[in-house]
Amino acid sequence: MGQHLAASPAVVAVLERRLGRVLVSRARKALDSDEPVGPGSGPAGGLSGLALCLSIYTRVHRNKRNALRPVVESVLGGLYLEVLEDKGRSEAAKELVLESLLDLNMDPSFLPQLYANFDCHLESTNVFERLINIMCKSAFPVTGVLTGLHTLCLHNLAAALRAMAARTRPS
């Protein structure tokens, strides 16, 4: 069903205009309170709200990543990077973001496309560079105690290296 929705120009137009802003807004509300932030009866606050927003983004990205450049920029720059760079954010929130990023990294073209579409574009922010820098800084424990956050950073860095190595192999 995702491919059918992705093939619809009207759906893509709505996604490009609103999805990124809505996901970032809902995720911020979820992180800032435990109050319900989504429609319906169930609460989507706290970490469960963040997980829901990350899951929606991951699914949309898998189905229509090439047409949704504004969504990618707003969600990765406004949510993923914001959570990872914020020293006041909980380790659990950062782990959720890194797990979602690891899901995106399962696609070997994710990081190379991220680099080509953002870091190489003169009018965009260096999303790839900032993500890699954060993961490099967070991959090794300062106190000597290895946590889940460190492990997730290492797994994401390994995925980045695998993607680079795959692109350098002769066809």
Secondary structure, 3 states (H helix, E strand, C coil): CHHHHHCCHHHHHHHHHHHHHHHHHHHHHHHHCCCCCCCCCCCCCHHHHHHHHHHHHHHHHHHHHHHCHHHHHHHHHHHHHHHHHCCCCCHHHHHHHHHHHHHHHCCCCHHHHHHHHHHCCCCCCCHHHHHHHHHHHHCCCCCCCCCHHHHHHHHHHHHHHHHHHHHHCCC
